[in-house]
Amino acid sequence: MSSTYGQMNKKGILLIELYDTGIGMNPEFIQHAWKSFSRGDMSITRKQEGTGLGLSICKSLVEINGGEIKAESQLGEGSKFWFTWNIELFSSMTPTISKLPTSP
């Protein structure tokens, strides 16, 4: 821990999970979803236009931050995406004491 201007900071990891109920992806093609303009299974992506740049940009940003991004999916059942994001938690060095009101 280091102190900066009267604050203590701790490192933490934030986990974000996203679920969708769309058409899903064949699990064999998930590894290709992280590439720019991936087309995977052409019979499905022809209708859905592929993954474009979105997942590729997300992967780059998460990795720059030192996090990890993953996906799970089944055709016809939607997908689950999740990533971790490294954060710093700041708290004051002088504790704040607050007294809650008591019940009568």
TORNU-976143 format. One record per atom (N, C-alpha, C): z, y, x. Coordinates in Angstrom, 1 decimal. Layout:
<recs>
Z/Y/X
...
</recs>
This chain:
<recs>
0.0/-1.2/0.8
0.0/0.0/0.0
0.0/1.2/0.9
-0.7/2.2/0.5
-0.7/3.5/1.2
-0.3/4.6/0.2
0.3/5.6/0.7
0.7/6.7/-0.2
-0.3/7.9/0.0
-0.7/8.5/-1.0
-1.6/9.6/-1.0
-1.0/10.7/-1.9
-0.7/11.9/-1.4
-0.2/13.0/-2.2
0.9/12.6/-3.2
1.9/11.9/-2.7
3.0/11.5/-3.5
2.8/10.4/-4.5
1.8/9.6/-4.3
1.5/8.5/-5.2
1.4/7.2/-4.4
1.8/6.1/-5.0
1.6/4.8/-4.4
0.4/4.2/-5.1
-0.4/3.4/-4.3
-1.5/2.8/-5.0
-1.5/1.3/-4.7
-1.9/0.5/-5.6
-2.0/-0.9/-5.5
-3.4/-1.3/-5.9
-3.9/-2.4/-5.3
-5.2/-2.9/-5.6
-5.1/-3.9/-6.7
-6.1/-3.9/-7.6
-6.1/-4.8/-8.7
-7.5/-5.3/-9.0
-7.6/-6.3/-9.8
-9.0/-6.8/-10.2
-9.1/-6.7/-11.7
-10.1/-6.1/-12.2
-10.3/-6.0/-13.6
-11.4/-7.0/-14.0
-11.1/-7.8/-15.0
-12.1/-8.8/-15.5
-12.7/-8.4/-16.8
-14.0/-8.3/-16.9
-14.7/-7.9/-18.1
-15.5/-9.1/-18.5
-15.4/-9.4/-19.8
-16.2/-10.5/-20.4
-17.0/-10.0/-21.5
-18.3/-10.4/-21.6
-19.2/-10.0/-22.7
-19.8/-11.2/-23.3
-19.8/-11.2/-24.6
-20.4/-12.4/-25.3
-21.5/-11.9/-26.2
-22.6/-12.6/-26.4
-23.6/-12.3/-27.3
-24.0/-13.5/-28.1
-24.5/-13.3/-29.3
-24.9/-14.5/-30.1
-26.4/-14.5/-30.3
-27.1/-14.1/-29.2
-28.6/-14.1/-29.2
-29.2/-15.4/-29.1
-30.4/-15.5/-28.5
-31.1/-16.7/-28.4
-30.6/-17.6/-27.2
-29.9/-17.0/-26.3
-29.3/-17.7/-25.2
-30.4/-18.0/-24.2
-30.0/-18.6/-23.1
-30.9/-19.0/-22.0
-30.7/-20.5/-21.6
-31.8/-21.1/-21.2
-31.6/-22.4/-20.6
-30.8/-22.3/-19.4
-29.7/-23.1/-19.2
-28.8/-23.0/-18.1
-29.6/-23.1/-16.7
-30.7/-23.8/-16.7
-31.5/-24.0/-15.5
-32.0/-22.6/-15.0
-32.2/-21.7/-15.9
-32.8/-20.4/-15.6
-31.9/-19.2/-15.3
-30.6/-19.5/-15.5
-29.6/-18.4/-15.3
-29.7/-17.8/-13.9
-29.9/-18.7/-12.9
-30.0/-18.1/-11.5
-31.1/-17.1/-11.3
-32.1/-17.2/-12.2
-33.3/-16.3/-12.1
-33.0/-15.0/-12.8
-32.0/-15.0/-13.7
-31.8/-13.8/-14.5
-31.3/-12.6/-13.7
-30.8/-12.8/-12.5
-30.3/-11.7/-11.7
-31.4/-11.1/-10.9
-32.7/-11.6/-11.0
-33.8/-11.0/-10.2
-34.5/-10.0/-11.1
-35.0/-9.0/-10.5
-35.8/-7.9/-11.2
-36.9/-8.6/-12.0
-37.1/-8.2/-13.2
-38.2/-8.6/-14.1
-38.3/-10.2/-14.1
-37.2/-10.9/-14.2
-37.3/-12.3/-14.3
-37.9/-12.8/-15.6
-38.6/-13.9/-15.5
-39.3/-14.4/-16.7
-38.8/-15.8/-17.1
-38.1/-16.5/-16.2
-37.5/-17.8/-16.6
-38.4/-18.7/-17.4
-38.0/-19.1/-18.6
-38.8/-19.9/-19.5
-39.7/-19.1/-20.2
-41.0/-19.1/-19.9
-42.0/-18.2/-20.5
-42.1/-18.4/-22.0
-41.8/-19.5/-22.6
-42.0/-19.7/-24.0
-41.0/-18.8/-24.8
-39.8/-18.5/-24.2
-38.8/-17.7/-24.9
-39.0/-16.3/-24.4
-39.1/-16.0/-23.1
-39.1/-14.6/-22.7
-40.4/-13.9/-23.1
-41.4/-14.6/-23.4
-42.6/-14.0/-23.9
-42.3/-13.2/-25.2
-41.4/-13.8/-26.0
-40.9/-13.1/-27.2
-39.9/-12.0/-26.9
-39.0/-12.3/-25.9
-37.9/-11.4/-25.6
-38.1/-10.5/-24.4
-39.3/-10.5/-23.8
-39.6/-9.6/-22.6
-38.8/-9.8/-21.4
-38.1/-10.9/-21.2
-37.4/-11.2/-19.9
-36.2/-10.4/-19.7
-35.7/-10.3/-18.5
-34.4/-9.6/-18.3
-34.6/-8.3/-17.7
-35.8/-7.9/-17.3
-36.0/-6.5/-16.7
-35.2/-6.2/-15.5
-34.7/-5.0/-15.4
-33.9/-4.6/-14.3
-32.4/-4.6/-14.6
-31.9/-4.6/-15.8
-30.5/-4.5/-16.1
-29.6/-5.4/-15.4
-29.8/-6.7/-15.5
-28.9/-7.6/-14.8
-29.0/-7.5/-13.3
-30.1/-7.2/-12.7
-30.3/-7.0/-11.3
-29.5/-5.8/-10.8
-29.5/-4.7/-11.6
-28.8/-3.5/-11.2
-27.3/-3.8/-11.4
-26.9/-4.5/-12.4
-25.4/-4.8/-12.6
-24.9/-5.7/-11.5
-25.7/-6.7/-11.0
-25.3/-7.5/-9.9
-25.1/-6.7/-8.7
-26.0/-5.8/-8.4
-25.9/-5.0/-7.2
-24.7/-4.1/-7.2
-24.4/-3.4/-8.3
-23.3/-2.6/-8.4
-22.0/-3.3/-8.3
-21.9/-4.5/-8.9
-20.7/-5.3/-8.8
-20.4/-5.8/-7.4
-21.5/-6.2/-6.7
-21.4/-6.7/-5.4
-21.0/-5.6/-4.4
-21.5/-4.4/-4.6
-21.2/-3.2/-3.8
-19.7/-2.9/-3.9
-19.1/-3.1/-5.1
-17.7/-2.9/-5.3
-16.8/-4.1/-4.8
-17.5/-5.2/-4.4
-16.7/-6.3/-3.9
-16.4/-7.3/-4.9
-17.0/-7.2/-6.1
-16.7/-8.1/-7.2
-17.6/-9.2/-7.3
-17.6/-9.9/-8.4
-18.4/-11.1/-8.7
-18.9/-11.0/-10.1
-20.1/-11.5/-10.3
-20.7/-11.5/-11.7
-21.3/-12.9/-11.9
-21.1/-13.4/-13.1
-21.6/-14.8/-13.5
-22.0/-14.8/-14.9
-22.7/-15.9/-15.3
-23.1/-16.0/-16.7
-23.1/-17.5/-17.1
-22.9/-17.8/-18.4
-23.0/-19.1/-19.0
-23.9/-18.9/-20.2
-24.7/-19.9/-20.5
-25.6/-19.8/-21.7
-26.1/-21.1/-22.1
-26.4/-21.2/-23.4
-27.1/-22.4/-24.0
-28.1/-21.9/-24.9
-29.3/-22.5/-24.9
-30.4/-22.1/-25.8
-29.9/-22.2/-27.2
-30.2/-21.1/-28.0
-29.8/-21.1/-29.4
-28.3/-20.8/-29.7
-27.5/-20.6/-28.6
-26.1/-20.4/-28.8
-25.5/-19.1/-28.2
-26.4/-18.3/-27.7
-25.9/-17.0/-27.1
-25.5/-17.2/-25.6
-24.9/-16.2/-25.1
-24.5/-16.2/-23.7
-23.2/-15.5/-23.5
-22.6/-15.8/-22.3
-21.3/-15.2/-21.9
-21.6/-14.7/-20.5
-21.3/-13.4/-20.3
-21.4/-12.8/-19.0
-20.0/-12.3/-18.6
-19.7/-12.3/-17.4
-18.4/-11.7/-16.9
-18.5/-11.2/-15.5
-17.7/-10.2/-15.2
-17.7/-9.7/-13.8
-16.3/-9.2/-13.5
-16.0/-9.2/-12.2
-14.8/-8.6/-11.7
-15.1/-7.3/-11.1
-14.1/-6.3/-11.2
-14.3/-5.0/-10.6
-13.0/-4.7/-9.9
-13.1/-4.4/-8.6
-11.9/-4.0/-7.8
-11.5/-2.6/-8.2
-10.2/-2.4/-8.5
-9.7/-1.1/-8.9
-8.4/-0.8/-8.1
-8.0/0.5/-8.1
-6.8/0.9/-7.5
-5.9/1.4/-8.6
-4.7/1.0/-8.7
-3.7/1.4/-9.7
-2.8/2.4/-9.0
-2.7/3.6/-9.6
-1.8/4.6/-9.0
-0.6/4.8/-9.9
0.5/5.0/-9.2
1.8/5.3/-9.9
2.6/6.3/-9.1
3.3/7.1/-9.7
4.1/8.1/-9.0
5.2/7.5/-8.2
5.5/8.1/-7.0
6.5/7.5/-6.1
7.9/7.8/-6.7
8.0/8.8/-7.5
9.3/9.1/-8.1
9.3/8.5/-9.5
10.2/7.5/-9.8
10.1/6.9/-11.1
10.4/7.8/-12.3
9.8/7.6/-13.3
10.0/8.4/-14.5
10.8/7.5/-15.5
12.0/8.1/-15.9
12.8/7.3/-16.8
12.7/7.9/-18.2
12.3/7.1/-19.1
12.2/7.6/-20.5
13.1/6.7/-21.4
13.9/7.4/-22.2
14.8/6.7/-23.0
14.2/6.6/-24.4
14.1/5.4/-25.0
13.6/5.2/-26.3
14.7/5.5/-27.3
14.3/6.1/-28.5
15.4/6.3/-29.5
16.0/5.0/-30.0
17.2/5.1/-30.2
17.9/3.9/-30.8
18.0/3.9/-32.3
18.0/2.7/-32.9
18.1/2.7/-34.3
19.5/3.0/-34.8
19.6/3.7/-36.0
20.9/4.0/-36.5
21.6/2.8/-37.0
</recs>
